[in-house]
Amino acid sequence: MDTETLLTTTRSVRRKLDLDRPVPPKVIADCLRVAQQAPAAGSMLTAQRWIAVTDPAIRAGIAPFVQQSAHTSWARYADQVESRMFASARHLVEHIGEVPALVIPCMPGPPPSTPVEQSAYYGSIYPAIWSFQLALRTRGLASSLCSYHVVDHEEDVAKLLGIPEGFTQIGLIAVAYSKQAEFSPAPRPPVEEILSFDAWAGPRR
């Protein structure tokens, strides 16, 4: 797969995850090896910690926390819950405990309070998360961020996994082999609508 195809066809996959095929630990470790090359601020890269949950009993223990938080979140979007996007999200949430691997990247300390520090903090982990997802795709796997629990139940999941105080869970990545081999680029606005040079040319509100 050439680089442009990889970048334009890596989707958040929710319905086409193969829930019956195990994901070997070696594949997860190999994809994280690739992801470690992503840019990060200062010592943030070496401070990252990632937990891959493949034990069915532990995955089942995490699932209710994700589901409870998801339903709380969706209640704020009652006018959109029948949309195709929400239907896809619901499907993943309902089956989250069956997904073969749940990967949780963590960063040290609580998130900073100032915008500049927050930018460096989250900007030092999300490039690695995306690189991890791209590496998965090249190996026939799919993934989707399903991070609802970090809002309401981060401490519960930390207790379940033995995550010590002083670490923040950045999200939860559902990982499985994909039942669909080929994906197409998603509809996006024309570049001309979102790009300007030298001065702002977009909407004011």
Secondary structure as the mmCIF struct_conf table of DSSP 4:
data_model
#
loop_
_struct_conf.conf_type_id
_struct_conf.id
_struct_conf.beg_label_comp_id
_struct_conf.beg_label_asym_id
_struct_conf.beg_label_seq_id
_struct_conf.end_label_comp_id
_struct_conf.end_label_asym_id
_struct_conf.end_label_seq_id
HELX_RH_AL_P HELX_RH_AL_P1 THR A 3 THR A 9
STRN STRN1 SER A 12 SER A 12
BEND BEND1 ARG A 14 LYS A 16
STRN STRN2 LEU A 17 LEU A 17
BEND BEND2 LEU A 19 ARG A 21
HELX_RH_AL_P HELX_RH_AL_P2 PRO A 25 ALA A 35
TURN_TY1_P TURN_TY1_P1 GLN A 36 GLN A 37
BEND BEND3 ALA A 38 ALA A 38
BEND BEND4 ALA A 41 ALA A 41
TURN_TY1_P TURN_TY1_P2 GLY A 42 SER A 43
HELX_RH_AL_P HELX_RH_AL_P3 MET A 44 ALA A 47
STRN STRN3 ARG A 49 VAL A 53
HELX_RH_AL_P HELX_RH_AL_P4 PRO A 56 TRP A 74
HELX_RH_3T_P HELX_RH_3T_P1 ALA A 75 TYR A 77
TURN_TY1_P TURN_TY1_P3 ALA A 78 GLU A 82
BEND BEND5 SER A 83 SER A 83
HELX_RH_AL_P HELX_RH_AL_P5 ARG A 84 GLU A 94
TURN_TY1_P TURN_TY1_P4 HIS A 95 HIS A 95
HELX_RH_3T_P HELX_RH_3T_P2 ILE A 96 GLU A 98
BEND BEND6 VAL A 99 PRO A 100
STRN STRN4 ALA A 101 PRO A 108
BEND BEND7 GLY A 109 PRO A 110
HELX_LH_PP_P HELX_LH_PP_P1 PRO A 111 PRO A 112
BEND BEND8 SER A 113 THR A 114
HELX_RH_AL_P HELX_RH_AL_P6 PRO A 115 GLY A 123
TURN_TY1_P TURN_TY1_P5 SER A 124 ILE A 125
HELX_RH_AL_P HELX_RH_AL_P7 TYR A 126 THR A 138
TURN_TY1_P TURN_TY1_P6 ARG A 139 GLY A 140
STRN STRN5 LEU A 141 LEU A 145
TURN_TY1_P TURN_TY1_P7 TYR A 148 TYR A 148
HELX_RH_AL_P HELX_RH_AL_P8 HIS A 149 ASP A 152
HELX_RH_AL_P HELX_RH_AL_P9 GLU A 154 LEU A 161
TURN_TY1_P TURN_TY1_P8 GLY A 162 GLY A 162
HELX_LH_PP_P HELX_LH_PP_P2 ILE A 163 PRO A 164
TURN_TY1_P TURN_TY1_P9 GLU A 165 GLY A 166
STRN STRN6 PHE A 167 GLN A 169
STRN STRN7 ILE A 173 TYR A 177
STRN STRN8 SER A 178 SER A 178
BEND BEND9 LYS A 179 LYS A 179
HELX_LH_PP_P HELX_LH_PP_P3 PRO A 185 PRO A 187
HELX_RH_AL_P HELX_RH_AL_P10 VAL A 191 ILE A 194
BEND BEND10 PHE A 197 ALA A 199
BEND BEND11 GLY A 202 GLY A 202
#
